[in-house]
């Protein structure tokens, strides 16, 4: 059945090009950004767009971006080389986009550009026209057909580039991308083996209209050690014999949080699609526990605790365009952010 649909898509007459968001082939976006995508060397970037849902199926062979035309000459927007990969797929509704990249896909994405070096054009002179030409062009390794029955999602990861600002045309759509509330810190954690600072757990609660997400970051854990995240609905303070720190909650459930990095960190660990019934306004307590044979008592190191409370949803209706950006530093990604905007992107 899928093969037949793809054959139909190839046979259908369609426009030669479209943009994300739609309608920007010959008009300038509302702003620009020179840091989030090609402006730094290591970025993971997603763009989710529902403005093209309902158009005819389209076989994408190339993707292209353009310079912002409003800003004049910028010496730092010069030519440079960068390595990248690109994924294409279908996404969730943009207004429900979250900082958990994988959770934003509907189904499995396709890698349409394997790791490849791309030379960025020189955008240091002023743009020759308004809007500027789409001259940052990346051909796909093979065509990919967008059926236009769900939002279009593309993901670009960049590697080994040269840092320096690079100003792309940016557009936005009215609406919101959910709400978030940073957790409240509780107590103190153990000083893990190989660390000089007590282990920290930080939490953030997200309300993405139709789904809730709890996001956690660990710092100063034992390097390379496995750990679990312990969750509960009531605080506590008690010390078990042999533990290096207090237990700070009444445990209800525990989930694996993954292996710590060489620096002892886990970033952007998410509990996805939490049922919203009864959870808005209800505190959720958490504490991380990591295997640590170097402790003098029990071979476990505990983090500090955190209390998150899921906020009410955004009063604005969900946006039709959203982007998610995370910047890498060393072994770690900074905590991603979601924006109701995206780069003007052309698909041929």
N, C-alpha and C positions, 0 to 999 in steps of 0.2 A: 504493500500500500504506500509506504513512504517513498519507495523508488518511483512509483507512478506519479506521486505528487511532485517529486523533483523534476521528472521529465516534463510534466505540464508546466512547471515554473520556468524551465528553460525555453519552452515553446511560446510562452505568453509574450506578447509585445508589452514593453514597459518603458518607463522613463530611463534615459541613459545614465542619470545620476540622481541621488537624493542626499539630503544633509540631515545630520542630527544636531539640533532639532530641525524639523522640516522647515522649508521656506527660507533658508539662509544661503542659497546659492549665490544670490546677487545682492544681498543686504548684509550690513555689518552687525555683529553681535553687540550686546549692551555694554560689554566691558572687556577686560583682558586679564590674563594671569601669566606671570613669567617665572613661577617657581614650582608649580605642582606637578608638571609632567616632564618636559625635556629640560627644565631649568636646573635640575640636580641629577647626580649620576645614578642614584639607586632609588627608584620609585615603583610602587605598585598602584596602579590607577584603574578604576572602573568607571564606566559611564553607562547609565541605564536611561532609555528614552522610550516613552510610549507614544510620541507624536506621530510615529510612522505606522502604528498599528492600523490595519485595515487597507493599506495600499496593496498593489499587486505584488506577488512574490518577486524577489529580486536576487539575481546571482551576483554577488559581490566579488570583484576581482582585485580592487585596489582601495586603499584608504588614503585620505589626504587631509592635511591641516594647513592653516594659513596664518600669516602674521596679523596682529592687530593693526588696523590702518589708522586709528586716531592718534596713537602715540607717535611722535616724530622720531628722529634718529636716536638710536640707543647703541652705544659702542659695545655693550656687553652682550647684545643679541647677535653675536657673530657665529660664523660657521664652526662646527666641531663634529666629531664622530661620537656615536653612542651605540651600544649594543642593546637590542630589544627583542622581546617576544610578544606576540599578540594572540589573544583568544577571542572567539566570537561565539555567542550563544543567545539564548532567551533568558530574560530576567524577570524578577518580581516587579510589582508595580513600583515605580520610582519613589513614591511617597513612603513606601514601607522599606526602603533600602536601609541596610544596617552596616555596621563596621566589620561584621564577619563576612569577608569576601565570598567564601563558598556558599554561604546561606542566601546570597542574592541571585544565584542561578536557578533557573527552572530546567532541570535535566543536566546533562553533561555538556560542557562547552567543547568546542573544537579548537585545537591550536592551528591557527591559519598562517602564522609566521613563526617558524622555528628561530632559535637564537641567531641573530644576524646583525652585522654592523651596518648602520645607516649614517650617512653624512648629512647633517642638518644644513639647509641653505643659509646663506648669509643674510640675516634680517637686520643688520646694524643700520643701513640707510633707511630713510623714510619709505613707507609703502608707495609703490608707483601708482596706485589707484585705491578707491574706496568702493567696495572692500578690496583687500589685497588678493592676489591670485593664490590659488591652492597649490603651492609649489613644494611643500613637504609631502612627498608622495611615497607610499610604501606598497608595492605589489604584494599580494598574497601568494603563498606557496602553491595554492590551488583554490579555485573558486569555491565560495560557500554561499548557499542559498538561504536567504532570510525569507521565511514564509509570511511574516507580518501578522501573525495571529497572537503574538505576545510581545511585550517590550523588547527592544533590541539592546543587548548588553555587549560591550566590548571591554577588554581588559588589556592594558599595556604594562609590561614590566621592563624596566630599563636597568642596564648593568654597565659597569666599567666605563662610564662616561666621564666627561670633564665638567666639573661644576661651573655654573655660570648662568645667569638669568637668560630666559628665552621666551619672548612674549607672544602667546597664542591668543587668537580671537576667542572670546568667551561669551556665552549666552546663558540666559536664565529663563525659568518658567514660573509663573505665580504659584504659590502654594507652599506647604511645609514638608519637612522630612522627619517629623517626629520630634520627641522631646527626650531630654536626658537629665539625670541627676547624679552628681558625684557622691560616692559613698562617704560615710563618716568613719574615721579611723578609731580602732579600739585596742587598747592594751599595747604590749610590746612583745616582739618575737624573740626567738633564740638568735645568738650569733652562730651561724653555721660554720662548719669546717671550711677553711679557705677564705672566709670573709672577715671583715673588721667591723661591719655594721649589722645590726640585728635585721632579720628577715622581715620584709614588708609585703603586705597584701593590699592592693588598691582595687576598688570596685566602682562600677558605674552602672546605673539602671537606665534602660532605654524603653520608651514606648513608641513603637512604630505603627500606630493606628490599629492594625489588625493583629499585631504580635508584640510580645515583650521579649527583651533580651537582657541578660545579665553578663557584663563584661569584666574580666579580672586580669590584673597584671601582678606578677611576682617579681621582687627584686631581692638580691643578696641571698638566694638559696644556695645550697651546696652545688657546685658546678657538676653538670652531667647527671645529677641524681633524678630518679623518678619521684613523682609526688602525687598527692590527691588533694582535692578541694572538698572540705567538709562544710555542709550547709545545715542550717537550722532556723527555726522561727522564734527562738527565745535566747536571750543572752545568759551567760554564766561566767563564773570565775572560780576555777578550782585547779589544783595541781595534783597530777598523778605522780606517785613515787617514781623517781628516775627521769622524769621529763625535765627539759631545760627551760620551760616556760609554762604559763597558765593556759588551760583550755578556756576559750572565751565564748563558748556557745553550748547549747544543748543539741547534740548532733541528731539530725533526722536522716541525712543521706550523705554519701560521699561519691565523688566521681573522679576518675583519673584526670589530672591536669597536664600531664606530659612531662617530658624530661627537661630539666633546666639547661640553659645554654652554657657555653664556657664561662660566661660572666655571671652565671647564676640567675638568669632571668627567664620568665615566660611572659610573653606579651600577647595581649588581645585574645585571651582565652574566653570563648563565648558559650553561654548556655542559651541555645536558640529556641524560638517558638514556644516560650513559656505561656501556658494558658492564662488569659487575662482575667478570668472570672475570679473575683475576690482578691486579686493580687495588687491592684492599684491602691497605693497608700499603706500597704502592709509591709513591715520591715522584714528583710531577709538577711541573716547573719552568715558570715563565712570566715573560714580560717584554713590556711594551707598547711600540709604536713609533708615533709620530705625525708626520705631515707638518708641518714647521716651517721655512719658507723664511727665517726670521729668524736661523737658526743660522749662525755664521761659516764652517763647513765644509759637510758634507753637509746637505741640508735635512730632517733627521730628528732628532727628539728621542726619547730612550729613557727609559723609567721605571726605577725600581728593580725588582728581581726579587722573586719570591715562590716558596716551595716549599710545596706542600700534600701531605698524605698522607691518603688516604681511610680513615676509621676503620671499625672493625667495626660491624655493625648493632646497634640497640638490642636488649637482651635481652628487653624487654617485647613482647608481641604488639601489632600495630598498633591504634591507637585507632579508634573508630567515629565520632568527631567531631573536626574540626580547624579552626583558623582561621589566616589569614595576614594580617598587618597591616603596612602601611608608612605612615609619617607624612612629609608633605612639608614642607620648609623652603626657601623661596625657589624656586630652579630645581630643587632636588634632592629625591629621596626618601631618607630614612634607610634603611639596610639593613633589609629586612623580617624578621619573626620568625614562626615557626610555633608554635602552641600546641595542646595537646590539650584544647581547650575552645571554647565558642562562646556567643553570646548566645541566650537563649530567644526564639525567633521564631515567630510564629503566621502560618499561611497560610490564607486564606479562599477 
